[in-house]
Amino acid sequence: MEREYELQTHRAEDRHWWYRGRRRVLERVIEQLHLPARARILDAGCGSGRNMVELVHHGTVTGVELSQTSVSLARDRNVGEVIEGSVLEMPFAADSFELAASLDVIEHLEDDLAALRELRRVVAPGGSLLITVPAYQWLWSGHDEINHHHRRYTRRSLLRVAKQAGWEPVRTTYFNSLLLPVAIALRVLDRFSSKTTESSLDLWVPPPALNWLLERPLALEAALIGRHTRIPAGLSLLVVLR
């Protein structure tokens, strides 16, 4: 993505309702993995390292990130080693991690199969891969363009490429479902206007009360996912692979 947009993303991710809500969902899922003590955890495409702040509570975390700007920010957090490099070719021995997380990353890569194979190489036998991606190609919009996405996924399309890479599915669920109708409306507007659309609003942090209110649906979904509920539709897709 463009550097200024990248910096805007990093400024928003601590407070923005979507990032906060996604972290709630991820925490519930990771708790259910029952990782070993001192688990070795990889954040593949770690961005500014914000998710590493939570991942470090579950083990020793290492981040890999291609952007120099993001690498610098991630290192400043001092929660784990951060290596500048590509998810497609990582400087780790085989079987180095019990858990790899790749959170809204592989949609940015032209060759998602190669990335999933490389992640398969570095995860130890019996280990897990946690992935989140944007859902539904028919929801493609200016948001995807500005973020340099190559695709959006369905459960079927993501599992198909994951199985080709040697992974077996453990769990899948969509999330951010209650705001799906709003997103659909914004996507429609995005096709007719380049001014006030979802792609220009996605990094706007609302006033605290509204921000809290917008986070409530994701908080509810996190609680449901924590009870092993599978949500059938949503703006994002989460998959656990082994």
C-alpha positions, 0 to 999 in steps of 0.5 A: 500500500502507499506509505501515507495510507500505511501510516494512517493504518498504523495510527488507527489500529490501536483505537479503531473499532474494527481492529479492536474487534478483530483482536477480540475474535483472534484472542478467543480463537487462540485460547482454544488452540491450547498452545504449549507453554513457551510456544514459538509463534510467528506473525507472518506479515506483522505490519506495525507489530500491533498484533504481536502485543497480544500474541506474546501473551501466548509464547515467544513471538517473531514477526516478519514484515516486508515494509521498512516503515512497518518493521521500524514501528514493530521493533519499537514495540519491543515484544519480539524479534522482527525480521525484514523480509517476505512471507514468500521466503522466510529465513527460518529452518523448517518446523520452527513454530507451533503457531503461525498467524497471517492476518489479512496478509495473503490477499496482498500476495499474487501467489497465495499458494507459494505463501501457504507452502512457505508457511507450511514449511516453517510450522512444526508437525501438529502446529497451526496456522491462523489466517484472516482474509477479506470475504467475497470477491463480489464485495470488491471495492475501492477499499481493495484497490487502495490496499493493493489486494489481489483477491477476496475469498470464500470459505471454499476458495481459501480451503482449496488453496490451503489444501493444495499447500498441504494444510488440513482445515480445523476450523472456519468461520466468517466474522463482522457479519452484522455490518455486512448489509452496511458494507454492501450498501457502501460497496454499491456507492463505491461503484458510482462515486469516488468521493464519500465511499467505504474506501475513504472511511475505513480508517476514520476513527469515530468519536469514542461513544460511536467507536464503542458502539460499532465494536459491539457486534464484533464483541458479540461475535467474539463471544460466540466464536469462543463458544465454537459457534460458526458464523455463516457469513461476514465481511471477513473469513477466519480459518485455522489450519493444521 
